[in-house]
Amino acid sequence: MIALSFVELAIAVLLALAAASLSLLLSLGFHRTLVWSMTRMVVQLLLVGTLLRFVFSQNAGWLTVVIFMAMLVAASNEVGARQPNRLRGFWQLMASGAAVSLSTTLVSIFALVTVLGTDNWLQPAHAIPIAGIILGTAMNSASISLNALLSNITAERSAIEAQLALGATRWQALAPLIRRAVRSGILPVMNQMVGAGIITMPGIMSGQILAGQDPFEAAKYQIFLMLLLAASGVASTIAAVYLTTSRLTDDRHRLRLDRLRS
């Protein structure tokens, strides 16, 4: 592939700034967020690219583990930080971290051992990108599901407490909200699977084709990855929702919104 020049990157930046200018011109209100997100993304990716160049050159398994652990911590914190309402103290980080870490670790190990074999599964150049893709899906699914759960519980507090007062258990009273939250979390993954190939060309498949891989073989790898992303997304969503629900209720089947903070 031909390397991009900084001039071409600058043109892409101008296109994004033009989109932000439309927000400012039309008073849509997202220009500051877009510029900040763009700036953060550019700095993060350039720093990560520099770091990974060093890590790949070392080709050490222990460096792969260190990078992966740092990614898990950052993703766990990001899931909680995206919520307008979150659990007090370290509970949100613990719930998010457990959900994201468990699903990502298990699915990533399976993917790496399957693709690379037991001897090479910690090679940084392969392990970190694959684990990062799986972690990104787990993080997004958990974040969306928690946002739906916490928003709905706050909005429907009176109805939930009425059901609890009439004798419903906490799981019975919250079952519709739990189902709604889980569906919200896995919807992006299902949309990716439904649209793959016909509506969109997934990233891994596109990258392999651009690198000269046979399109049919690239399609098989993409199918393999999409199935793993679905498994990771569902697992992280269910774990995050149920762990958070457990914290927002108690053994006496009471709703404990005092454990939330804005």
C-alpha angles and dihedrals in degrees: 000000000000114000117243118241124223088246090061090047090051091054089052089051090053090053090053091047089052088057090051089049090056089056090051093045094048095039092238092145103223100098096098092048092048094049092046092048091048093049092047092048093051094048093044095049094046091050092045091047090053092047094047092049087061094042093050091050090055093048091199122156094213090058089054090055092048093050091046092051091050090051091051092052092048093047093048091052092046093054091057095040092058093060119097086206120033141167116277123254119355094329094098092049091047094049094044093042095050093048097046097038098049097048095042096046096049096044093043093051090050092049095047096045090047096048102032103025129237094288099052105028093112096055103134096218091061105023099053098050093045093046090046093055092049092045092051092056093046091049095049094046093049092045095050093045093049092048090053093045097048094042093050095045091051093047095045099040095124094051092048094049091048090056091048090050090053091056105270117143119240091255093050093049094047099038096100091049092047092052091047092050094048091049090050091052097050096039095088091052092050091048089053092052095046094049098040112122098358103053102014136022105227118234100245093048092047092048094050093048091050088050091055101262119151107264093230092052090046089053091053092052090048092051090050091050096045091054090051091048090053091051092047094046094049093046095049092045095051093044094048094047096047095043091050093045090052090055093047092056134042139215090271089061095247126145108243107197088153085080090065127084129191 
